[in-house]
């Protein structure tokens, strides 16, 4: 008997969001919504990109008395002629279309070789979340103006000849942010002034001004001006709260044609080491502040550590029994880092963290040799820095030993197949539960022996959802997991002794296919049912190895490269990006990993084990309460739940992708 279709869900139920509607519906996906600073920063970044490209020497920000904000530059001015394909003024497209802009073209003839803009949604988001926005472009002897309200054109493009005394080129954008999209309509002045000051630091010779109008008539105003000629060094010295132990280490390095990076990619840095005071750590990519750091910071950290360790080894300075870790060198480091990356990949639209994997190697390749040379030219300073790092290592190891003494003497014998790490530091130790002996072999060879342990598991772990706790240790795999972790099985209301915990991160590492997902579910069931406190305290993680590898030939300035994709969706995105860069899909060599065992040690390290480039998901309950999660897992894992599972599959079966 046919079921009656639901009249509430039909073809007319599907709504297609057009233009800037997605931004208005979900502003938090595109920008910060605590205040309007980020949508102003998008305009400021465009002005800074003009200066970065060598076409501007002045940026002015004006906070008007009526609550609006103006950003002026003396760059080339936004083109205002008709787009050759869209037949719409370019200046209108830039402010009304998502994913449109001049920064996608990275070719030698492109408008921007290096820029902070990447997604092409920047100023269009500013426009969408503004009550009013007016743009004036001074270009080719004309001034062109266009006005918007809520992202829509309300004053069509008008052009006029420039008057005597008017500036010849540049762009002025005046924005009235719409308060309904933000928790507070007020701009945080501390953040704004810091942002403008940093732009001046990173662009020596460019004048940046901030004018705040006073009173309703706007006749009175306060103006601050920043113009740095000493760059990063002067800025860091002015910002430090205590004196450096050794003179500032500063330098820069940029790739040339014969390097493995695009011409012009590289970094400039200034680093200071202090014994006390809060460290100053600021990093930028193409002038965009990356408040959460990223792979360029990791490259600086890697370069500093390896250079200092090399100096210590060369001069035999390390006391017996002391092991130096990167954080020992980095603990008292303050720095300002400015990286230039041709095609930066950021985490999130607000670009707070750089994710480009090559940036680790890029920055490290310039920092390490420069610091090694400097330390060996200034041996006394090198010894002072070595002493600082060794002291930090000794303090860290003493702290670890204090914890160790609290443990009971009756320690269980560790499983023989566990390949343990050398460090005893809980904060940095990681255990990888690896599917199969072959993958375990690659993981053992590719891991960081200092802090990463490997426990290979044979086959699929027992479904423990309905297993009594007393019977758990009858299963060898579960016994080995518990002993290796150092924590006994427990219930959600128990207070287990976590002092024996041996690893800060317990990572489930299985193949990126259906069988691997099944093993993930079985292990997550084990931890949720019998080790819930490890999930509550944030110790359980799932590693995400890639399913595909794509080898791309050289294109333009960019050398041949490889990329990894977690699934079909990411693979399509990589191929689409390659196509935009002029590389046809047929020229890309696509390899599919049948399992982790197919990866060699180097590939497994690069994609899955390296903290700087891997993708690791922390296991959390999210918005679910424990009872709701238990009900869901019971449906999936309970032996007598066949009917409930069938109902679940009938309801959600269409959403599942089958990997045959």
N, C-alpha and C positions, 0 to 999 in steps of 0.2 A: 504494500500500500504506500503510495507516494506521500511524503510529508508536505504540509502546506508551507510555501516559502514565507519567510519573515518579511512583512511589509516594511519594517524599520531599517532593513539593510538591503539596498539595491544599488543599481548603477549611479543613481543620483546621490547616494550617501557618500561617495568618494569626493573629497574636496582637494583641489589642486591649488597650493599656495603659489602665487605668482609674484614676480618682481621682488620687492623687499618685505613682503608679508612674513616669510619665515623668520626674519630678524625681529619683527615686531611681536610675533607670537612667542618666540623663545629667545629673548635677547641674551640670556645667560650662556647660550651656546656660542655666541659670537664675541662677547665682550664682558668686562667686569661690570657688575650692576650695583656695587656698593656706592659708587659715585661716578660722575662723568669723565674722570681723568683719562681713562683709556681711549674713549672716542676722540678726545682732543689730541691725545698722543698719536693716533693714527694720522691726523693731519700734520702734526709736527714731524712725524717720521718721513712723510713725503717731502717736506721741506729739507730735512736733513739728507735724504737720498739725493736731492739735487746738489747739495754741497759736497756730498761724498763722491758724486760723479764729476766734480770739478766745475760746476756751473753756478755756484752761489757763494757769497761771502757774508751774508747777513740773514739772520732769522729773528723776527720780532713777534712776541706774544703779548696781546693786550687783553686784560680782564676789564670789560666795560661795566659801567655802573648799572646797566640794565640786566646784568647776569649773562650776557653773551660773551663769547671769547673769539678773538681774531688771531689768526696766524698768518704772517707775511713773510715772503722770501724774495730773493732777487735771482731766482733760477730762470729756467727757460720759459716758464709759463705753460700751463696745460694747453695742448692743441685744441682749437675750437672749430676747426673745419669739420666737414662731414666724414664719418668713417666710411672707408671705401666699400665695405660689405654691408654694414648695417644701415647706411644712408641716414644716420642720426648724428648730430654734433658730438664729437668725441668727449667734450667736457661733460655733456649730459650722460653719456654711457658710463663714464668713470664714477659718477655719483648716484646712478640709479640701477646699475646692474651688478649682481654678485659675480665674482670670478671674471672681472674684466680689469685690465690694467697694462701698464708698460713694462712690468717686471717679470713677466713670464718669458720674454724674449731674451735669452742669455747668450745669443750669438755675438760675434765680434762687432756686428753692426747694430746691436740692440741698444735701446735708449739707456738701459741700466745694466752694467756688468755685475756690480755688487750693490745689493740693496737689502734693506730689512724687510721690505714688503715681499710677501710670498703667495698668499692665498688669493689675492685679488678681491677681498671682501672688506678691506679696511675702511676707506672713506665712504663707501656705500652704506656701511653699518652706521657710521657717524650721521649720515644723512637720514637714515631710517629712524633713528632715535632722537632726532632734533625737531623741535616745533617749527624752526625756520633755519635755513642755511643759504647763504649768498656767496657765490664764488665769482671772483674777478680775475681774469687772466690777461696779463700784459705781454703781448707777443707780436712780432712782425709789424710794429708800428700801429697796432690797434689794441684797444681795451675791450674785452668781451665779458659780459656779465650774464649770470643766470641765477634764478631764485627758486628755492624749493620749500615745501612745507610738508612735514611728515614723510619725506622721501619722494614726494610727487612734485613735478615741475609746476610752479605757479606764476613764475615770471619767465617767459621764453627768452632764449638767448638773444641778446642785443649787442651790437658792436659799434664802436665809434673810433674815430682817429684820435691818437694821443695828443694831449694839449702840451704846450710849451712848459717845460719844467717837470712834467710827469716822468716817473721812472720808465725805463725802456722795456724792461722785462721782469717777469716774476709772477707770483700768484698770491692773492689775498683770499682767505676763507674766513667768513664770520659765521659762528655757530651759536644757536640758542638751544641748549640741551633741553629735552622734554623731561621734566622732573618725575613724571609718572613711571618712567622706566628704571628709576634709581632709588636706592634706599635713602640717600641724601643728595640734594641737588648741589651742595657746596663742594668746590674743588679743594682737596687737601693741599694746602699751600706748601707744607714741608716737602711732600713728594714731588710737587710741580717744580719747585726751585731746585731740588736735587736733580731732577730729570734734565732741566735746562742747563744747569751747571755741567752735568756730565756730557751733554752734547758738545759744549764748548771745549771741554777737556779732550774729547775724542776727535775734535776737528780743529787742531791748532790753526789760528789765523782767521777763524770764523767768529764773528761777533754775534752773541745771543743776548737779547734783552727781554725783560719782563716788565710791563707797565700795568700798574693797578690804578684804575680811575677812582677818584674819591667823590662822593656826593652825587646828587641827582643830575646836576648840570655837567658833570664830568670834566669840569675845567681844571680841577686840581688832580694831581696824580703822583705816584711814586714809581720810580724806574730803577731797576737793577740791571747791571750790564756785566757779562762775563766774556772775557777774551783771554785765552791761555796761549802762550807761546812755548811754554816748557812741557806741555802735554801731561802724560800720565805721572811722571816723576813728581812734578809740582803738586798735582792733585793728591797723590797718596801721602806725601809729606805733610800737607796741610790737614789731612783727615786723620792721621794716626794720633792715638791718645798717649803713646809712650815712645821712648827713643828706641831705634833699631839696635840690635846687638852688633850687626855688621852693616856696612854701607848698603844702600839700595842696589838690588840687582835688577837692571833694566836692559831691554833689548828688543829687537824685532827681526822678523825673518819672513820673506815672501817667496813663493815658488816662481821658478822661471820655466821656460818652455821645455827644458829637458828633464824636469822633475815629474813625479807621478801624480802631481796635483795640477790643477789649472793655473795658468799664469796669473799672478797677483794674489792667489790664496795664501794665507799665513796669519800672523798675529804680531801684536806689539804688547809688551808687558812691563810692569814694574812690581817687584816683590820685595817686601821688608819682613825681617824676622825679629820679633820682640819677645821679651820674657814675661811681660804682663800686659794688662789692658785688653779690651775686646778687639779681636781681629777684624780688620776691614777687608771685606771680600766683595768685589764688584766685577762683573763680567758683562761683555757686550758682544753682539754679533752684528756686523755691518751697522753699528751705532744703536742697535736695539738692545735695551737693558734686559738681561736674562736673570731675573731675580732668583730663580730656582736653579741657576747654574746650567749644567749639561755636559755634553761630551767635550767641549772646548776646555772647561774647568778640569775635567778628568785628564785631558792631555797635558795641562800645566802641572797637575799633581804628579802624573806619571813621569814627566820630564824632570821635575825637581827631585823626586825620590831617587830615580835611577842615577842622576848626576851626583847627588850627595852620597849614595851607597857606593858608587864607583870610587869616589874620593876617599871614603872611609876604608874601603878594601885596599886601595892602592897604598895608603899610608898605615895600614894595619892598626886602625884605631879602635876597632870593636872589641870590647871586653869579652872574655869567654862566657858562654851561656846566655848572651844577649842577642836577641833576634830583632832586627830592624824591620818595621812595617811602614807603609806609606804615611799612615796618620801620625807616626812619630816625627817625621820630617815636616809634615803639613800642619801640625797642631798649632804652632806659633807663627804661621805664615799669614801675612796680610798682602793683598795683591789687587791690582787693577789690570784686567785683561781685555784687550780689544782684538777680536778675531775677524778676519775677512774670509767669508765662505761664499763660493759662487752660487750655490743653490741650497741655501740652508733649509733643513727640515726641523720644524719646531713642534713642541708638544702643546696642542691647544691653540686657539686663534689668538690669545693674548701674548703668545710667543715668550712665555716666561722661562722655558727650558729648551735648550738645543738638543736635538736627538740625532743629528747627522753622525753616523758611525765613524766616518773617515776623519772627523775633526779631532778625535783622540790622537791618532797618528800624526795628523797635520801639525798640531800645536807641539806635541812632544818632540817631533823631529827637529824643531827649531830651538826649543827651550833646552833640551838635554845637552847638546854639544856646546851651546853658548855658556851654560852654567859650569860645565866640566872645565872648559877653558879658563873661565873667570876664577874658579876655585883654585886651579893649579897655578894661576898667575898670582894669586893672593892667598898663599898657604895658611898664613896666620888667621885670616878671616875664615878660611875653610875649616880650620880646626875648631874655631869658636862655634860655627854652625854645626859641626859634627858633635861637639859636646852637648849642644842644646838638644839634638835629636836623640842621642844616646841616653841622656837623662830622662827624656820623655818615655823611651822604650823601657828603661829600668823601672820607672814609676808604674807603667802599665803592667809589667810582669809581676811586680810585687803585689799589685791589687788582685791579679788573677790567682796568685798563690794563697792569699788570705781566704778567698772563696773556697779554694781546694781543700784547705785544712778543716773546713766545716763538714766535709763529707765523711760518711761512715767508713770504717775500715773494711767492711764486708762488701767490697765492690764485685759485681758479677763479672765473669770473664767475657771480654768482648768477642763477638762472633768472628770466626776466622776469615770469612769472606769480606769483612769490613776493611776497606782501605782508609785508614784514619788520616786526619790532618796533623800537622806538627804543632800548631798553636793550641794553647789552652784558654785563649781569650774568647769567652762566650759571645761577646758582641760581634765578633767577626767570623766565627766558625759557622760553616754551612754543611749540612748533610744532604746529599742527593740520593733519593730512593730511585734506582734506575731499573727500567724494565729490561731484563735479559742480560746474560753474561757478555755478549758481543758488544752491546752498547756500554756495558760497564767497563769493558776493556778500553774503548775509546775515551770514556770519561776519565778513567784513571790516568791515561797518558796526557789528556788535554787540560786537566784541572790545575788549579793553583795548590800545590802540595802544602803550602803554609796554612791555608784556612779552609780548604774544601775536602770533605770526606765523601767516599762513594760506597753505597751498599747496594749491590746488585740483587734483584729479586727474581726468583725462578717462576715463570708462568704467572698466572693470575692469583692474586691474594684471595684468601678465603672471604666470602661475604659474611661479615661479623655482626650484621644488624640484629640477629636473633641469637647470637652466641653468648652464653653466660660468661661472666668475667673469669670465673674459676677455670673455665675450659680453654681460654684463649691461648695459653702457653703450650697447649698440645700441638698447636700449629707452629712449625719451626720458623717460618718467615715472620710471623707476628712476634714470636719470642725474640728473634734477632733485632727486629725494629725497636722493641721496647728497651732491650739491653743497650743497643747502640745509642738511643736517645738519652737514656739515663733517667727515665720517668716511668713509674708503674701505671698500669691502666686504672682509671677512676671514673666516677660518675659525675653528672653536672652539679650535684650539690655537695660533692666531696671537697676537701681542701688538701690536694696532693702535695707532696714534698717536691718542689721544683728546683731545690738547691743542687740536685744531681744532674740537671739538664746540661748536656754537653755541647749543644749547638744552638746558636741564636736563630738560625733559619733552617727549617726542615722542608726540603723542596721535593715535590713529586715530579719526576722526570720520566715521561713515557712518550711513545711515538705519537706523531701528529695525525694518526688515523683513528678509525672506529675502535679497534682493539685497544689502542692507547688511551682513548677516552674512557673505555670500560674499566681499565686498570686505575685511572684517575678516580672514577666514581667509587670503586671498591676501597681505595686508600682513604678517600675523603670520608666514606662511611665509617671506616675504622677510627679515624681521628675524631669525628663528631660524636660517635657512640662511646668510645672508650678512652679518649684523650681530649675531652672538650676544653680543658683549661689551656691546652697548647694553642687552640684556635682563639680563645678569648684573649690570651696575652699576646697574640699576633706573631706566633712562631711558625705557622704552617703556610707554605707557599706552593704554587703550581708553576712549574717552568713551561714556557711555550716555545718548543722548537719549531723551526720552519718546515713546511711541507714541500716547498719548491725553492730551487735556486735558479736565478736568471743571470746568464753571462751576456753582457752588452758590449758590443764593439766600441772603439773610440768614436766620439762624435764631437766635432768642432774642437774647442779647446779642451774638452774633457777627455781623459784617457779611458781606455777600456776598463770596465768596472763590473762588479758582481753585486747582486741584490738578493735578499731572501724574502719569501712571502709565507705567511702563516697559512693562508688558504687561497681558494680560487679568487675571492674578492680582492685580496691584496695583489695577487698575480696580475689580475686585469688592470689594477691601478698602476702597477709598475710598467706594464706594456703600453698603457695609454700615455704615461709620462714620457716613455722612450719615444713613442710615435711623435709627440709634440716636439721632441728634440731632434726629429728627423731620422730616427732609427726605426725601420719597419719591423713589424713583429717577426717576420721570417728571418731576420738577421740576428734575433735574440735566441740564444740557446737555452732552452728550458729543461731543467733536470728535476725529476720528482724523487724525493727520498722515500724509499719503501719503509725505512725505519731508522732509528738512531744508530744502529749497527753499521749502516751504510756510510755514515759520516766518519771522516778521519778525525784525529784528535784536534787538529787545528780548526777545522770547520765547527766542531762541537764547542770548542772554547769560544770562537768568535760569535756564534749565534746564540748559545744557550748558557754558557758558564761564566763568561767575562762580565763582571758587574757593570762595566761601562756600556756594553752593547746588547746585553741580553734583555729578554722580556720576562719578567717575573711577576706573577699576580699573588698578592696576599689574600689568604682565605679569610673572609669575613661573613657574618650573617647578614650584613646590610640592613635593610628595613624589616626583615623578618624576625619574629620572636621565636624562641626555642621550640615552643609547642607547634607552631605552624610549620617550621622546618622538619620536625619529627614526623608530622603527618605526611608531608610530601615524600620524605625518604621511605617511610613505611610503604606507601603506594608503590614505589620503585623497587624496593629491596626486600619487602616482606614475602615470605613463602606462600602465605595464603591470600595474597592480594591480586590474584590473576584478573578478577573482574574489575577491580579499581584501575589496574594497569591498562586493561583493554579500553576502559572509558577515557582514560588520560590520552591514549594514542588516537582514539577516534576524535577527540576534541582538538588535539594539537598536532596530529600526524602530518598535516600539510606544511607545517613550519620546519620540518626536519629535512636536512640535506643528507642524502644517502651516498656514502663513499663506497663504490663497488670495486 
